[in-house]
Structure formats: structure tokens, C-alpha cells
Amino acid sequence: MVLDPELKKQLEEKARLIRQHIIRMINAAQSGHPGGSLSAVEILTALYFQIMRLDPAKPRWAERDRFVLSKGHAAPALYAALAERGFFPADKLLTLRQLGSPLQGHPDMKKVPGIEMSTGSLGQGLSCACGMALAGKLDEASWRVYALLGDGECQEGQIWEAAMAAAHYELDNLIVYLDYNRLQIDGPISTVLNPEPFPDKWRAFGWQVQTVDGHSLTEIVAATEKAQASTAKPNIIICHTVKGKGVSFMENEAGWHGKAPSDEQAVQALAELA
Amino acid sequence: MKGKIATRDAYGEAIIELGRELKELVVLDADLSQSTKTAGFARLFPERFFNIGIAEANLMGTAAGLAAAGKIPFVSTFAVFATGRAYDQVRNSIAYPELNVKICATHAGITVGEDGASHQALEDIALMRALPGLTVLVPADAPETKQVVRAAAFHNGPVYVRLGRSEVPVINNGDYEFKLGEIRTLRPGTDVTIFACGLMVSIALVAADSLQAQGIEAQVVNAATIKPLDPEQISLAAATGAVVTCEEHSVIGGLGSAVAEILAECQPTPLERVGVKDVFGQSGPASKLLDLYQLTARDVAAAATRAVARKQP
């Protein structure tokens, strides 16, 4: 489907606000992961403002859709999306990584409403999402499970253990997004340890695979609707993204994986995102 | 003694009984369901049994997800894989988020026997005990295993239950009631206190008999709850002034360490630790391995004699 132009405009505005939050949070903390947070913004915007069935007033509502951020270091993007969606006040965002803050460096499900799984040690979130999806199947529930993986994260063997299990148990209530920004800490994923080709690998593991522009809200939503309609197979939507998207000096730079912008850089970044 | 039953067999029966009571109870295994005795549950409740294959990391993560969605997952594989192979998953996906997962690992300790050192978990208690919020339970016999598994099911939070492959003597009656967090004196004595867990409890009871023949009255305490371990109960039980710990586990990090930590801080007491002395095991019949690694009643009695000799006059 094509997004209604007015809705698309609203979603793009949310994405812009989330990017601004990410820069402000990581600048305030002087620590965090801007590159992989910025690359995932449209995916999270589509999920939290269009795709997922949620009620911020009832974060433990039994019929809610679940989301697992398997690439837990993109926590700033998730916190910003949750705050914008109304799970907690946006002024909390600037406490990221501070002593006593619920906004831990990586997501803690016990501390933040709307966080469904504590993640951070890469490769583990997909298994947890599979467990949730199995529970949903067992209960014949209508809610779905969504998960976001990093591309470098696919170097973890556990991802492929989970990929096998999801297909074996026919988890068609599980939809996974791969943030394919092509960079990890030490450089291009293909240089560090090549996990490609992704579509062939996931297909061989028994998944239905789609590939989209990960910064196109329209494409993300359309692919998700197609995934929701499929049966008997788990779904992955491979999202081609740009690490550091939206901030010129961060784009496609592995160095911005886990580095905080200085005050001066933050001013420039926010000017670009204004 | 009332015969011998492996604790893994009692576990297999316990999850079937609990499965009938608790609709939210699910069981996961990693291609060892015949050995871990989850196969019986799988036959009766196929829709609530998930074989995850030989993939222990995913096994633990899947259990975490099921728990996050309200299920009560019982997860079984061999102790060496549950605690070693999947340590980071147990740590980050289960213990850190305090998810309601019950890790019931079988084939713990040296009595795995013929499979040898690669399969003999001698450090699993140490690994699990170090994780905040994880309850660690080591039942001594079949009736206690049934009670321990039931207590784990009704306890809200992650639990590690250590089970064995070999048949062990039944020392408790069918009406035995386990209380989580409680250590239990099975035999009173005034000269020395023997803390034991798992199959070493029955061995400690035999040792106490032989000590009595030498004129030493040994108190035997079953420490089925290794964590949380109550300092007050340990100090009270150690009032004899001499202590021995016995476990089918390394002397590093298990029951012996837990008791030593408490006594050193609260009530310094001469202590002798019976356990595997910081070495890997090897293949062989279980009984011969217990001999070789000095885990017999004779070894426990000798340790008790040494502890008594070290008592303050």
C-alpha cells in the first residue's frame, strides 16, 4: 500500500524528532551509539507509530504486540520512540546512561515501561523474540512479535540457531527487521567477517525474505503488511540503511558507531535535523 | 535406606505432575530428552514441549522469551551445557531480567561416569551461584527432587536445579516437605557439623555412622538450598565448632565456598572441604570415580576427624 501523504508527513516528523532526541541524549551522556541508532529510526518510527498495536497507558496490556531490540546498543532510538509514543515523559531522555536513570546504556525491561526484553549482549534478542512468538502461538493470540537485528550481529551463531528454530516452529507471528547499514565497530561488515549474502542465507534457513529501503517509511510499512499476511513462515525484512543517517558527518562512518558528539558537533547535527 | 532412584527420574515425574496442575508450564530440551527425562512430559503434553535441538544458547533465550510472555519454562539439558555453553544467555537473558525460567540440569557432577570430563559439570554451582537473583537448589534424593521442582515452579524468579544421572539412595520419606531457603539437620551431633548437598548427603550419613563408632558425634545437615544461603542458619548449625562440607563439585565456588564465606565473616570455625580438588574428571564407572576423587564416606569421616582435631580447646 501507499501511505496516505498526510500520515507519511506525520511519520517523517516523528522520525526527525527521534533523531534530534538521539543526538541530544548521546551528547548529554557523552557516551552511547549514534550510528546504529540513527540508521534504525524509520524502522522504529514505522513500528511505534503505524504498525504495532500498543497502549502506552497500559504497557503490560496482554494483547499488545511485542518488540525486541536485539541490537540493544540502539537503545537511544528505542527510548526516543517510546517517549514520543507516550510511554514516559520525553524530559527523561536526557538522563540516558546517568547514575540512577532507568535509561541504561542497553535496554532493561525491569526499568522502562514498553521495553519487552533486556538486551545488549548481541545475538540473544532473536531467541527471546522466538520464545514470545511460541507463547503467542500456544495461546492462539492475535498479537505479533517484532524484532530488530543488526547486520554485524548476524555474525553471532545464536542468530542462526534462532533462525532455524523460528522456521521449524513456523513462527509466522514473528517479523524481523535487519538494520543493514553495512558497518560495525571495526569497519565494513564484509571486511571484518562477511555475513553476506543475507537474502540467500535467511531464505535457506526457511524464512520469507523481503528487501526494502530502510529509510522509506512507505516501503517498511508495505513490506510489513505483506509479512503479516504470510503464513507458516517467519518473516525478515532486510532494510538497507545508512549508518549515522541524517547527520552528514556521521553518515557511513564506522567511527560514529559508539562515539558521542561534542557540544559543537551536536549543534551542527541538530541544525541539519531542524 | 529405601532403594535407589536417580534424581533425574524424579524430575521427569515431577514435571508431569506439575504439567497437569499448571497450564502455563512448558518444557524445553536440547536433544537430550531421553537422558534428562523430559521425554515423558513431551509424550503427554506435546504442544507444551519444545525441542530446540543442539543449540543451548537459543534454548535459554527461547525460554526467556516464553517466560516474558507469561509461561513457566522448565529447561533441561546436561549441567555442563546449561551452565557453561549458555552462560551468557543465562546471565543476560534470564538472570538479569529476573525472568521466571527454571533451569533443571541433569548429569551434574563426576557420577556422569563414562562420558568423561567433557560432560562432568564440576563448576556449575560456582557459575550459577555468582549470578544475582538466581536461586540454586541441589536435591539429595528422589522425594526431595519432587519437592524442589515443585518449589521451583511456584517460586517467582529464575531457579537452577542440579540433578544427577546415577541412582542415589532414597533418604527422605514420601511426606517430606522442602522449604526453599531452609537447611535441614538430618542427624543431630555435637562434635562436628557436616554440610552436604546432592548425593553427598547420603554419603555423609554413612560417614556419621562410622564416626559414631569412633566416638565422634557428627551433625549432618542437608543444604539443598545453596542460594540463598542464610548466614544465621549456617552459623547456628556450625555451633559444634568444627565443620565439613561435602559436594560432588569442585571445592572452588560451590557449597564449600558458600559455607566458608559465611563462617569466615560471621563465625570463624575450622573447616574441611570434601569435593573435587580443582581438577577435571575422567571416564570410568561412577562408583570408582567417587573413590578416585575422594568423595566417599571414608573421605568425609577423615575430613571430620581433621576438623575435630583443629577445634579450639
HADDOCK unambig.tbl for C-alpha pairs under 7 A between the chains (distance, minus, plus):
assign (segid A and resid 109 and name CA) (segid B and resid 97 and name CA) 6.58 0.50 0.50
assign (segid A and resid 110 and name CA) (segid B and resid 97 and name CA) 6.45 0.50 0.50
assign (segid A and resid 118 and name CA) (segid B and resid 93 and name CA) 6.74 0.50 0.50
assign (segid A and resid 118 and name CA) (segid B and resid 97 and name CA) 6.08 0.50 0.50
assign (segid A and resid 121 and name CA) (segid B and resid 92 and name CA) 6.98 0.50 0.50
assign (segid A and resid 124 and name CA) (segid B and resid 61 and name CA) 6.20 0.50 0.50
assign (segid A and resid 124 and name CA) (segid B and resid 89 and name CA) 6.93 0.50 0.50
assign (segid A and resid 127 and name CA) (segid B and resid 58 and name CA) 5.41 0.50 0.50
assign (segid A and resid 127 and name CA) (segid B and resid 61 and name CA) 4.73 0.50 0.50
assign (segid A and resid 127 and name CA) (segid B and resid 62 and name CA) 4.89 0.50 0.50
assign (segid A and resid 128 and name CA) (segid B and resid 61 and name CA) 4.81 0.50 0.50
assign (segid A and resid 128 and name CA) (segid B and resid 62 and name CA) 4.87 0.50 0.50
assign (segid A and resid 128 and name CA) (segid B and resid 64 and name CA) 5.72 0.50 0.50
assign (segid A and resid 128 and name CA) (segid B and resid 65 and name CA) 3.95 0.50 0.50
assign (segid A and resid 129 and name CA) (segid B and resid 65 and name CA) 5.85 0.50 0.50
assign (segid A and resid 130 and name CA) (segid B and resid 62 and name CA) 5.89 0.50 0.50
assign (segid A and resid 130 and name CA) (segid B and resid 65 and name CA) 6.72 0.50 0.50
assign (segid A and resid 131 and name CA) (segid B and resid 62 and name CA) 4.04 0.50 0.50
assign (segid A and resid 131 and name CA) (segid B and resid 63 and name CA) 5.97 0.50 0.50
assign (segid A and resid 131 and name CA) (segid B and resid 64 and name CA) 6.73 0.50 0.50
assign (segid A and resid 131 and name CA) (segid B and resid 65 and name CA) 3.99 0.50 0.50
assign (segid A and resid 131 and name CA) (segid B and resid 66 and name CA) 4.46 0.50 0.50
assign (segid A and resid 132 and name CA) (segid B and resid 65 and name CA) 4.58 0.50 0.50
assign (segid A and resid 132 and name CA) (segid B and resid 66 and name CA) 4.99 0.50 0.50
assign (segid A and resid 132 and name CA) (segid B and resid 68 and name CA) 6.88 0.50 0.50
assign (segid A and resid 132 and name CA) (segid B and resid 69 and name CA) 5.54 0.50 0.50
assign (segid A and resid 134 and name CA) (segid B and resid 66 and name CA) 6.94 0.50 0.50
assign (segid A and resid 135 and name CA) (segid B and resid 66 and name CA) 5.52 0.50 0.50
assign (segid A and resid 135 and name CA) (segid B and resid 69 and name CA) 6.24 0.50 0.50
assign (segid A and resid 158 and name CA) (segid B and resid 57 and name CA) 6.12 0.50 0.50
assign (segid A and resid 158 and name CA) (segid B and resid 58 and name CA) 6.01 0.50 0.50
assign (segid A and resid 161 and name CA) (segid B and resid 55 and name CA) 6.14 0.50 0.50
assign (segid A and resid 161 and name CA) (segid B and resid 58 and name CA) 5.95 0.50 0.50
assign (segid A and resid 162 and name CA) (segid B and resid 58 and name CA) 5.77 0.50 0.50
assign (segid A and resid 165 and name CA) (segid B and resid 52 and name CA) 6.61 0.50 0.50
